[in-house]
Amino acid sequence: MYAVAVSILFQEGKLEDLKDFFENSGFPALEELREDMYSIAFFNPKDNVNLGIAFMKDKETAEKFAEIRNENLLQIKDILASFPRVYEGELITGKTLQDSLVDDPKDSMFLAFAILDVKNVDEYMNLQKEIYLPKLEQDDGIISYGAFESDKNTLVLFELWTSHDAKHDFDQILNSDENVYEKFMPLMDGFEDYYGEPYAMRQFIDFKAGKSIN
């Protein structure tokens, strides 16, 4: 599975305009990729930041998606306030813990998303698999998670939760005895994190619980 994440700034007060565009023009433009496009969602995690994340079959699909995305950005250039920052890559790990079905969408969803500047991707992922992911997979609130390497030493992590409260409760339990997140700090040179609920999304295929990417 291939992932593409795009962050861009929009002008103040234009979130509803963005939502209308994606629902009426942006999503319909993706219909030609329906066979190879899995899902796409947009979030407003902070201030005037728009964060989009899409999942698809492979890099070839991502290249076609990029053409459509660039055409879309040209149509809304008057309400944007920056150039896009694009992160993409093949998933190196990931798992679906709860069904997410086209005909039975989740009532709510919450994204935890991070862009990490790591010293060594393998070392970071090995520690995550050792002390973090086993606990994550036991939580009732996690829908799915994954990671991909966008550039050398740039690691992108994402988690989809049933709600903000579910993510918050997990963090409280995870760090009740010690701060697990602090153990990752020596492996990083910096990070950006984003959180939020989707304001626009489209799912093209069913994601079934138990499907994993190791």
Buried (B, 14 or more C-beta within 10 A) or exposed (E): BBBBBBBBBBEEEBBEBBBEBBBEEBBEBBEEBEEBBBBBBBBBBEEBBBBBBBBBBEEEBBEBBBEBBEEBBEEBEEBBEEEBEBBBBEBBBBBBBBBBEEEEEBEEBBBBBBBBEBEEBEEBBEBBEEEBBEEBEEBEBBBBBBBBBBEEBBBBBBBBBBBBEBBBBBBEEBEEEEEBEEBBEEBBEEBEEBBBBBBBBBBBBBBEEEBEBE
